[in-house]
Amino acid sequence: MDDTEREESGKEFHELVNMKPAELEKWLSSEASRSAGRHEDGGESTGHASGRRIVELLRAKKGELSDGDYQHMRKVVGYIRRHLAQRPEGDVRDTRWRHSLMNWGHDPLA
């Protein structure tokens, strides 16, 4: 991944991830967070695991980030964009749709 791709990935990631690290950590510790998303074999959901990595990425210094970190940022950006396009009608305040997005670091009500 070249510097231009890293720069673009980081920019998009920081535009879409609108939760602060401490806010995301607090959310991830909630029952609503743990129950949102797809669970493989009864374990942790993909989004919940991603949320823990997003906290690490938000706290990391730019020079500490690897190509794998930037690839995860791209995955986060893709997920958030796809999920936002599926917004349900009505009040989304207490929906699995919002909770899933929040696991990925984006609160659509923020």
N, C-alpha and C positions, 0 to 999 in steps of 0.2 A: 504494500500500500504506500503510495507516494504522499508527500507533504500536502498536496492539494486535496487529495481524498481524505486525509486525516482532518484537515481544516474544515472541510465541508461536513464530514460526519459529526465532528464535535459541535459545530455551529447548529446543525439541525437537532442534535440530541439536546443541547441546552435550550433550544427554543421550545421543544415539545415537553421535556421533563420539567414540569412546573412545581414540583414538590421539593422542598429543602430536605437535606439528608436526615435531620432529626425528625422532621414531620413524617417522612416516608418510613423511618424505623419504627416510630410510634404506631403508624398505620399497620405495618407488617406484623406487629405483635397482637393485633386485634383478632377476634374470632371471625369477624366479617371478612377480613383479608385472607385468613387461612381457608375459608370456605369458598372463596371465589375462584373461578378458573377451572381448568381441566386437571384432574388428578390422575396420574398414572399409578396403577397398582396401590391406590389408597395412600400414597405418600404426598409429598409437597407438590403443589401445582407448579407448572412451568413459570407462570407469572410471579408467583411468590418467590421462587428461587431467583428469578431475574431481578426482582425488586431488591433483594439483598446485594446482588452484584452492582446494581445501579447506585446504591448507597456508597459502595466502595469507589465507583467511578467518579461520583460527585465530590468525594473527599480527596481524590488523588490529584497530585500536581500534574500538569500537562506533560512534563518530561518523563513522568513515571509510567505513562500509558503505553501499552504494547499494541501491536497490530490486532491481536485478539480482542483487546479492549475496544478498539475502534470498530471492529466487526460486530461486537455486541451492541455498541451504540447504534449501528446501522439496523440491527435486528429490532432494537427498541423503537426506533423511528418508524420502521415499516409496520410494526405491530400497532403502534398508536395511531398512525394514519389510517390503516385498514379498519381499526375498531371505531374510530371517530366517524367514519363513513357509514357505520351501521347504527348510529344513534337511534334509540327507540323514541317514539312519540311520548309526550307527557312529561311528568315530573320524574327525573332520573336520580333524584337525591339518594334513595335507598334501593338501588337496583344492582343486580349482579354485573350489569354492563359497566356501571361507574366503578364498582369495586374492583373489577378486573383491570380497568384502566389505571386505577390508583396503584395496584400492585406493580404496574409498569412505570410508575412515577408521574403519571398525568392525572390531575383532578380536573375533570371537565367543568366543574362549578367554580373553579378558582379564577 
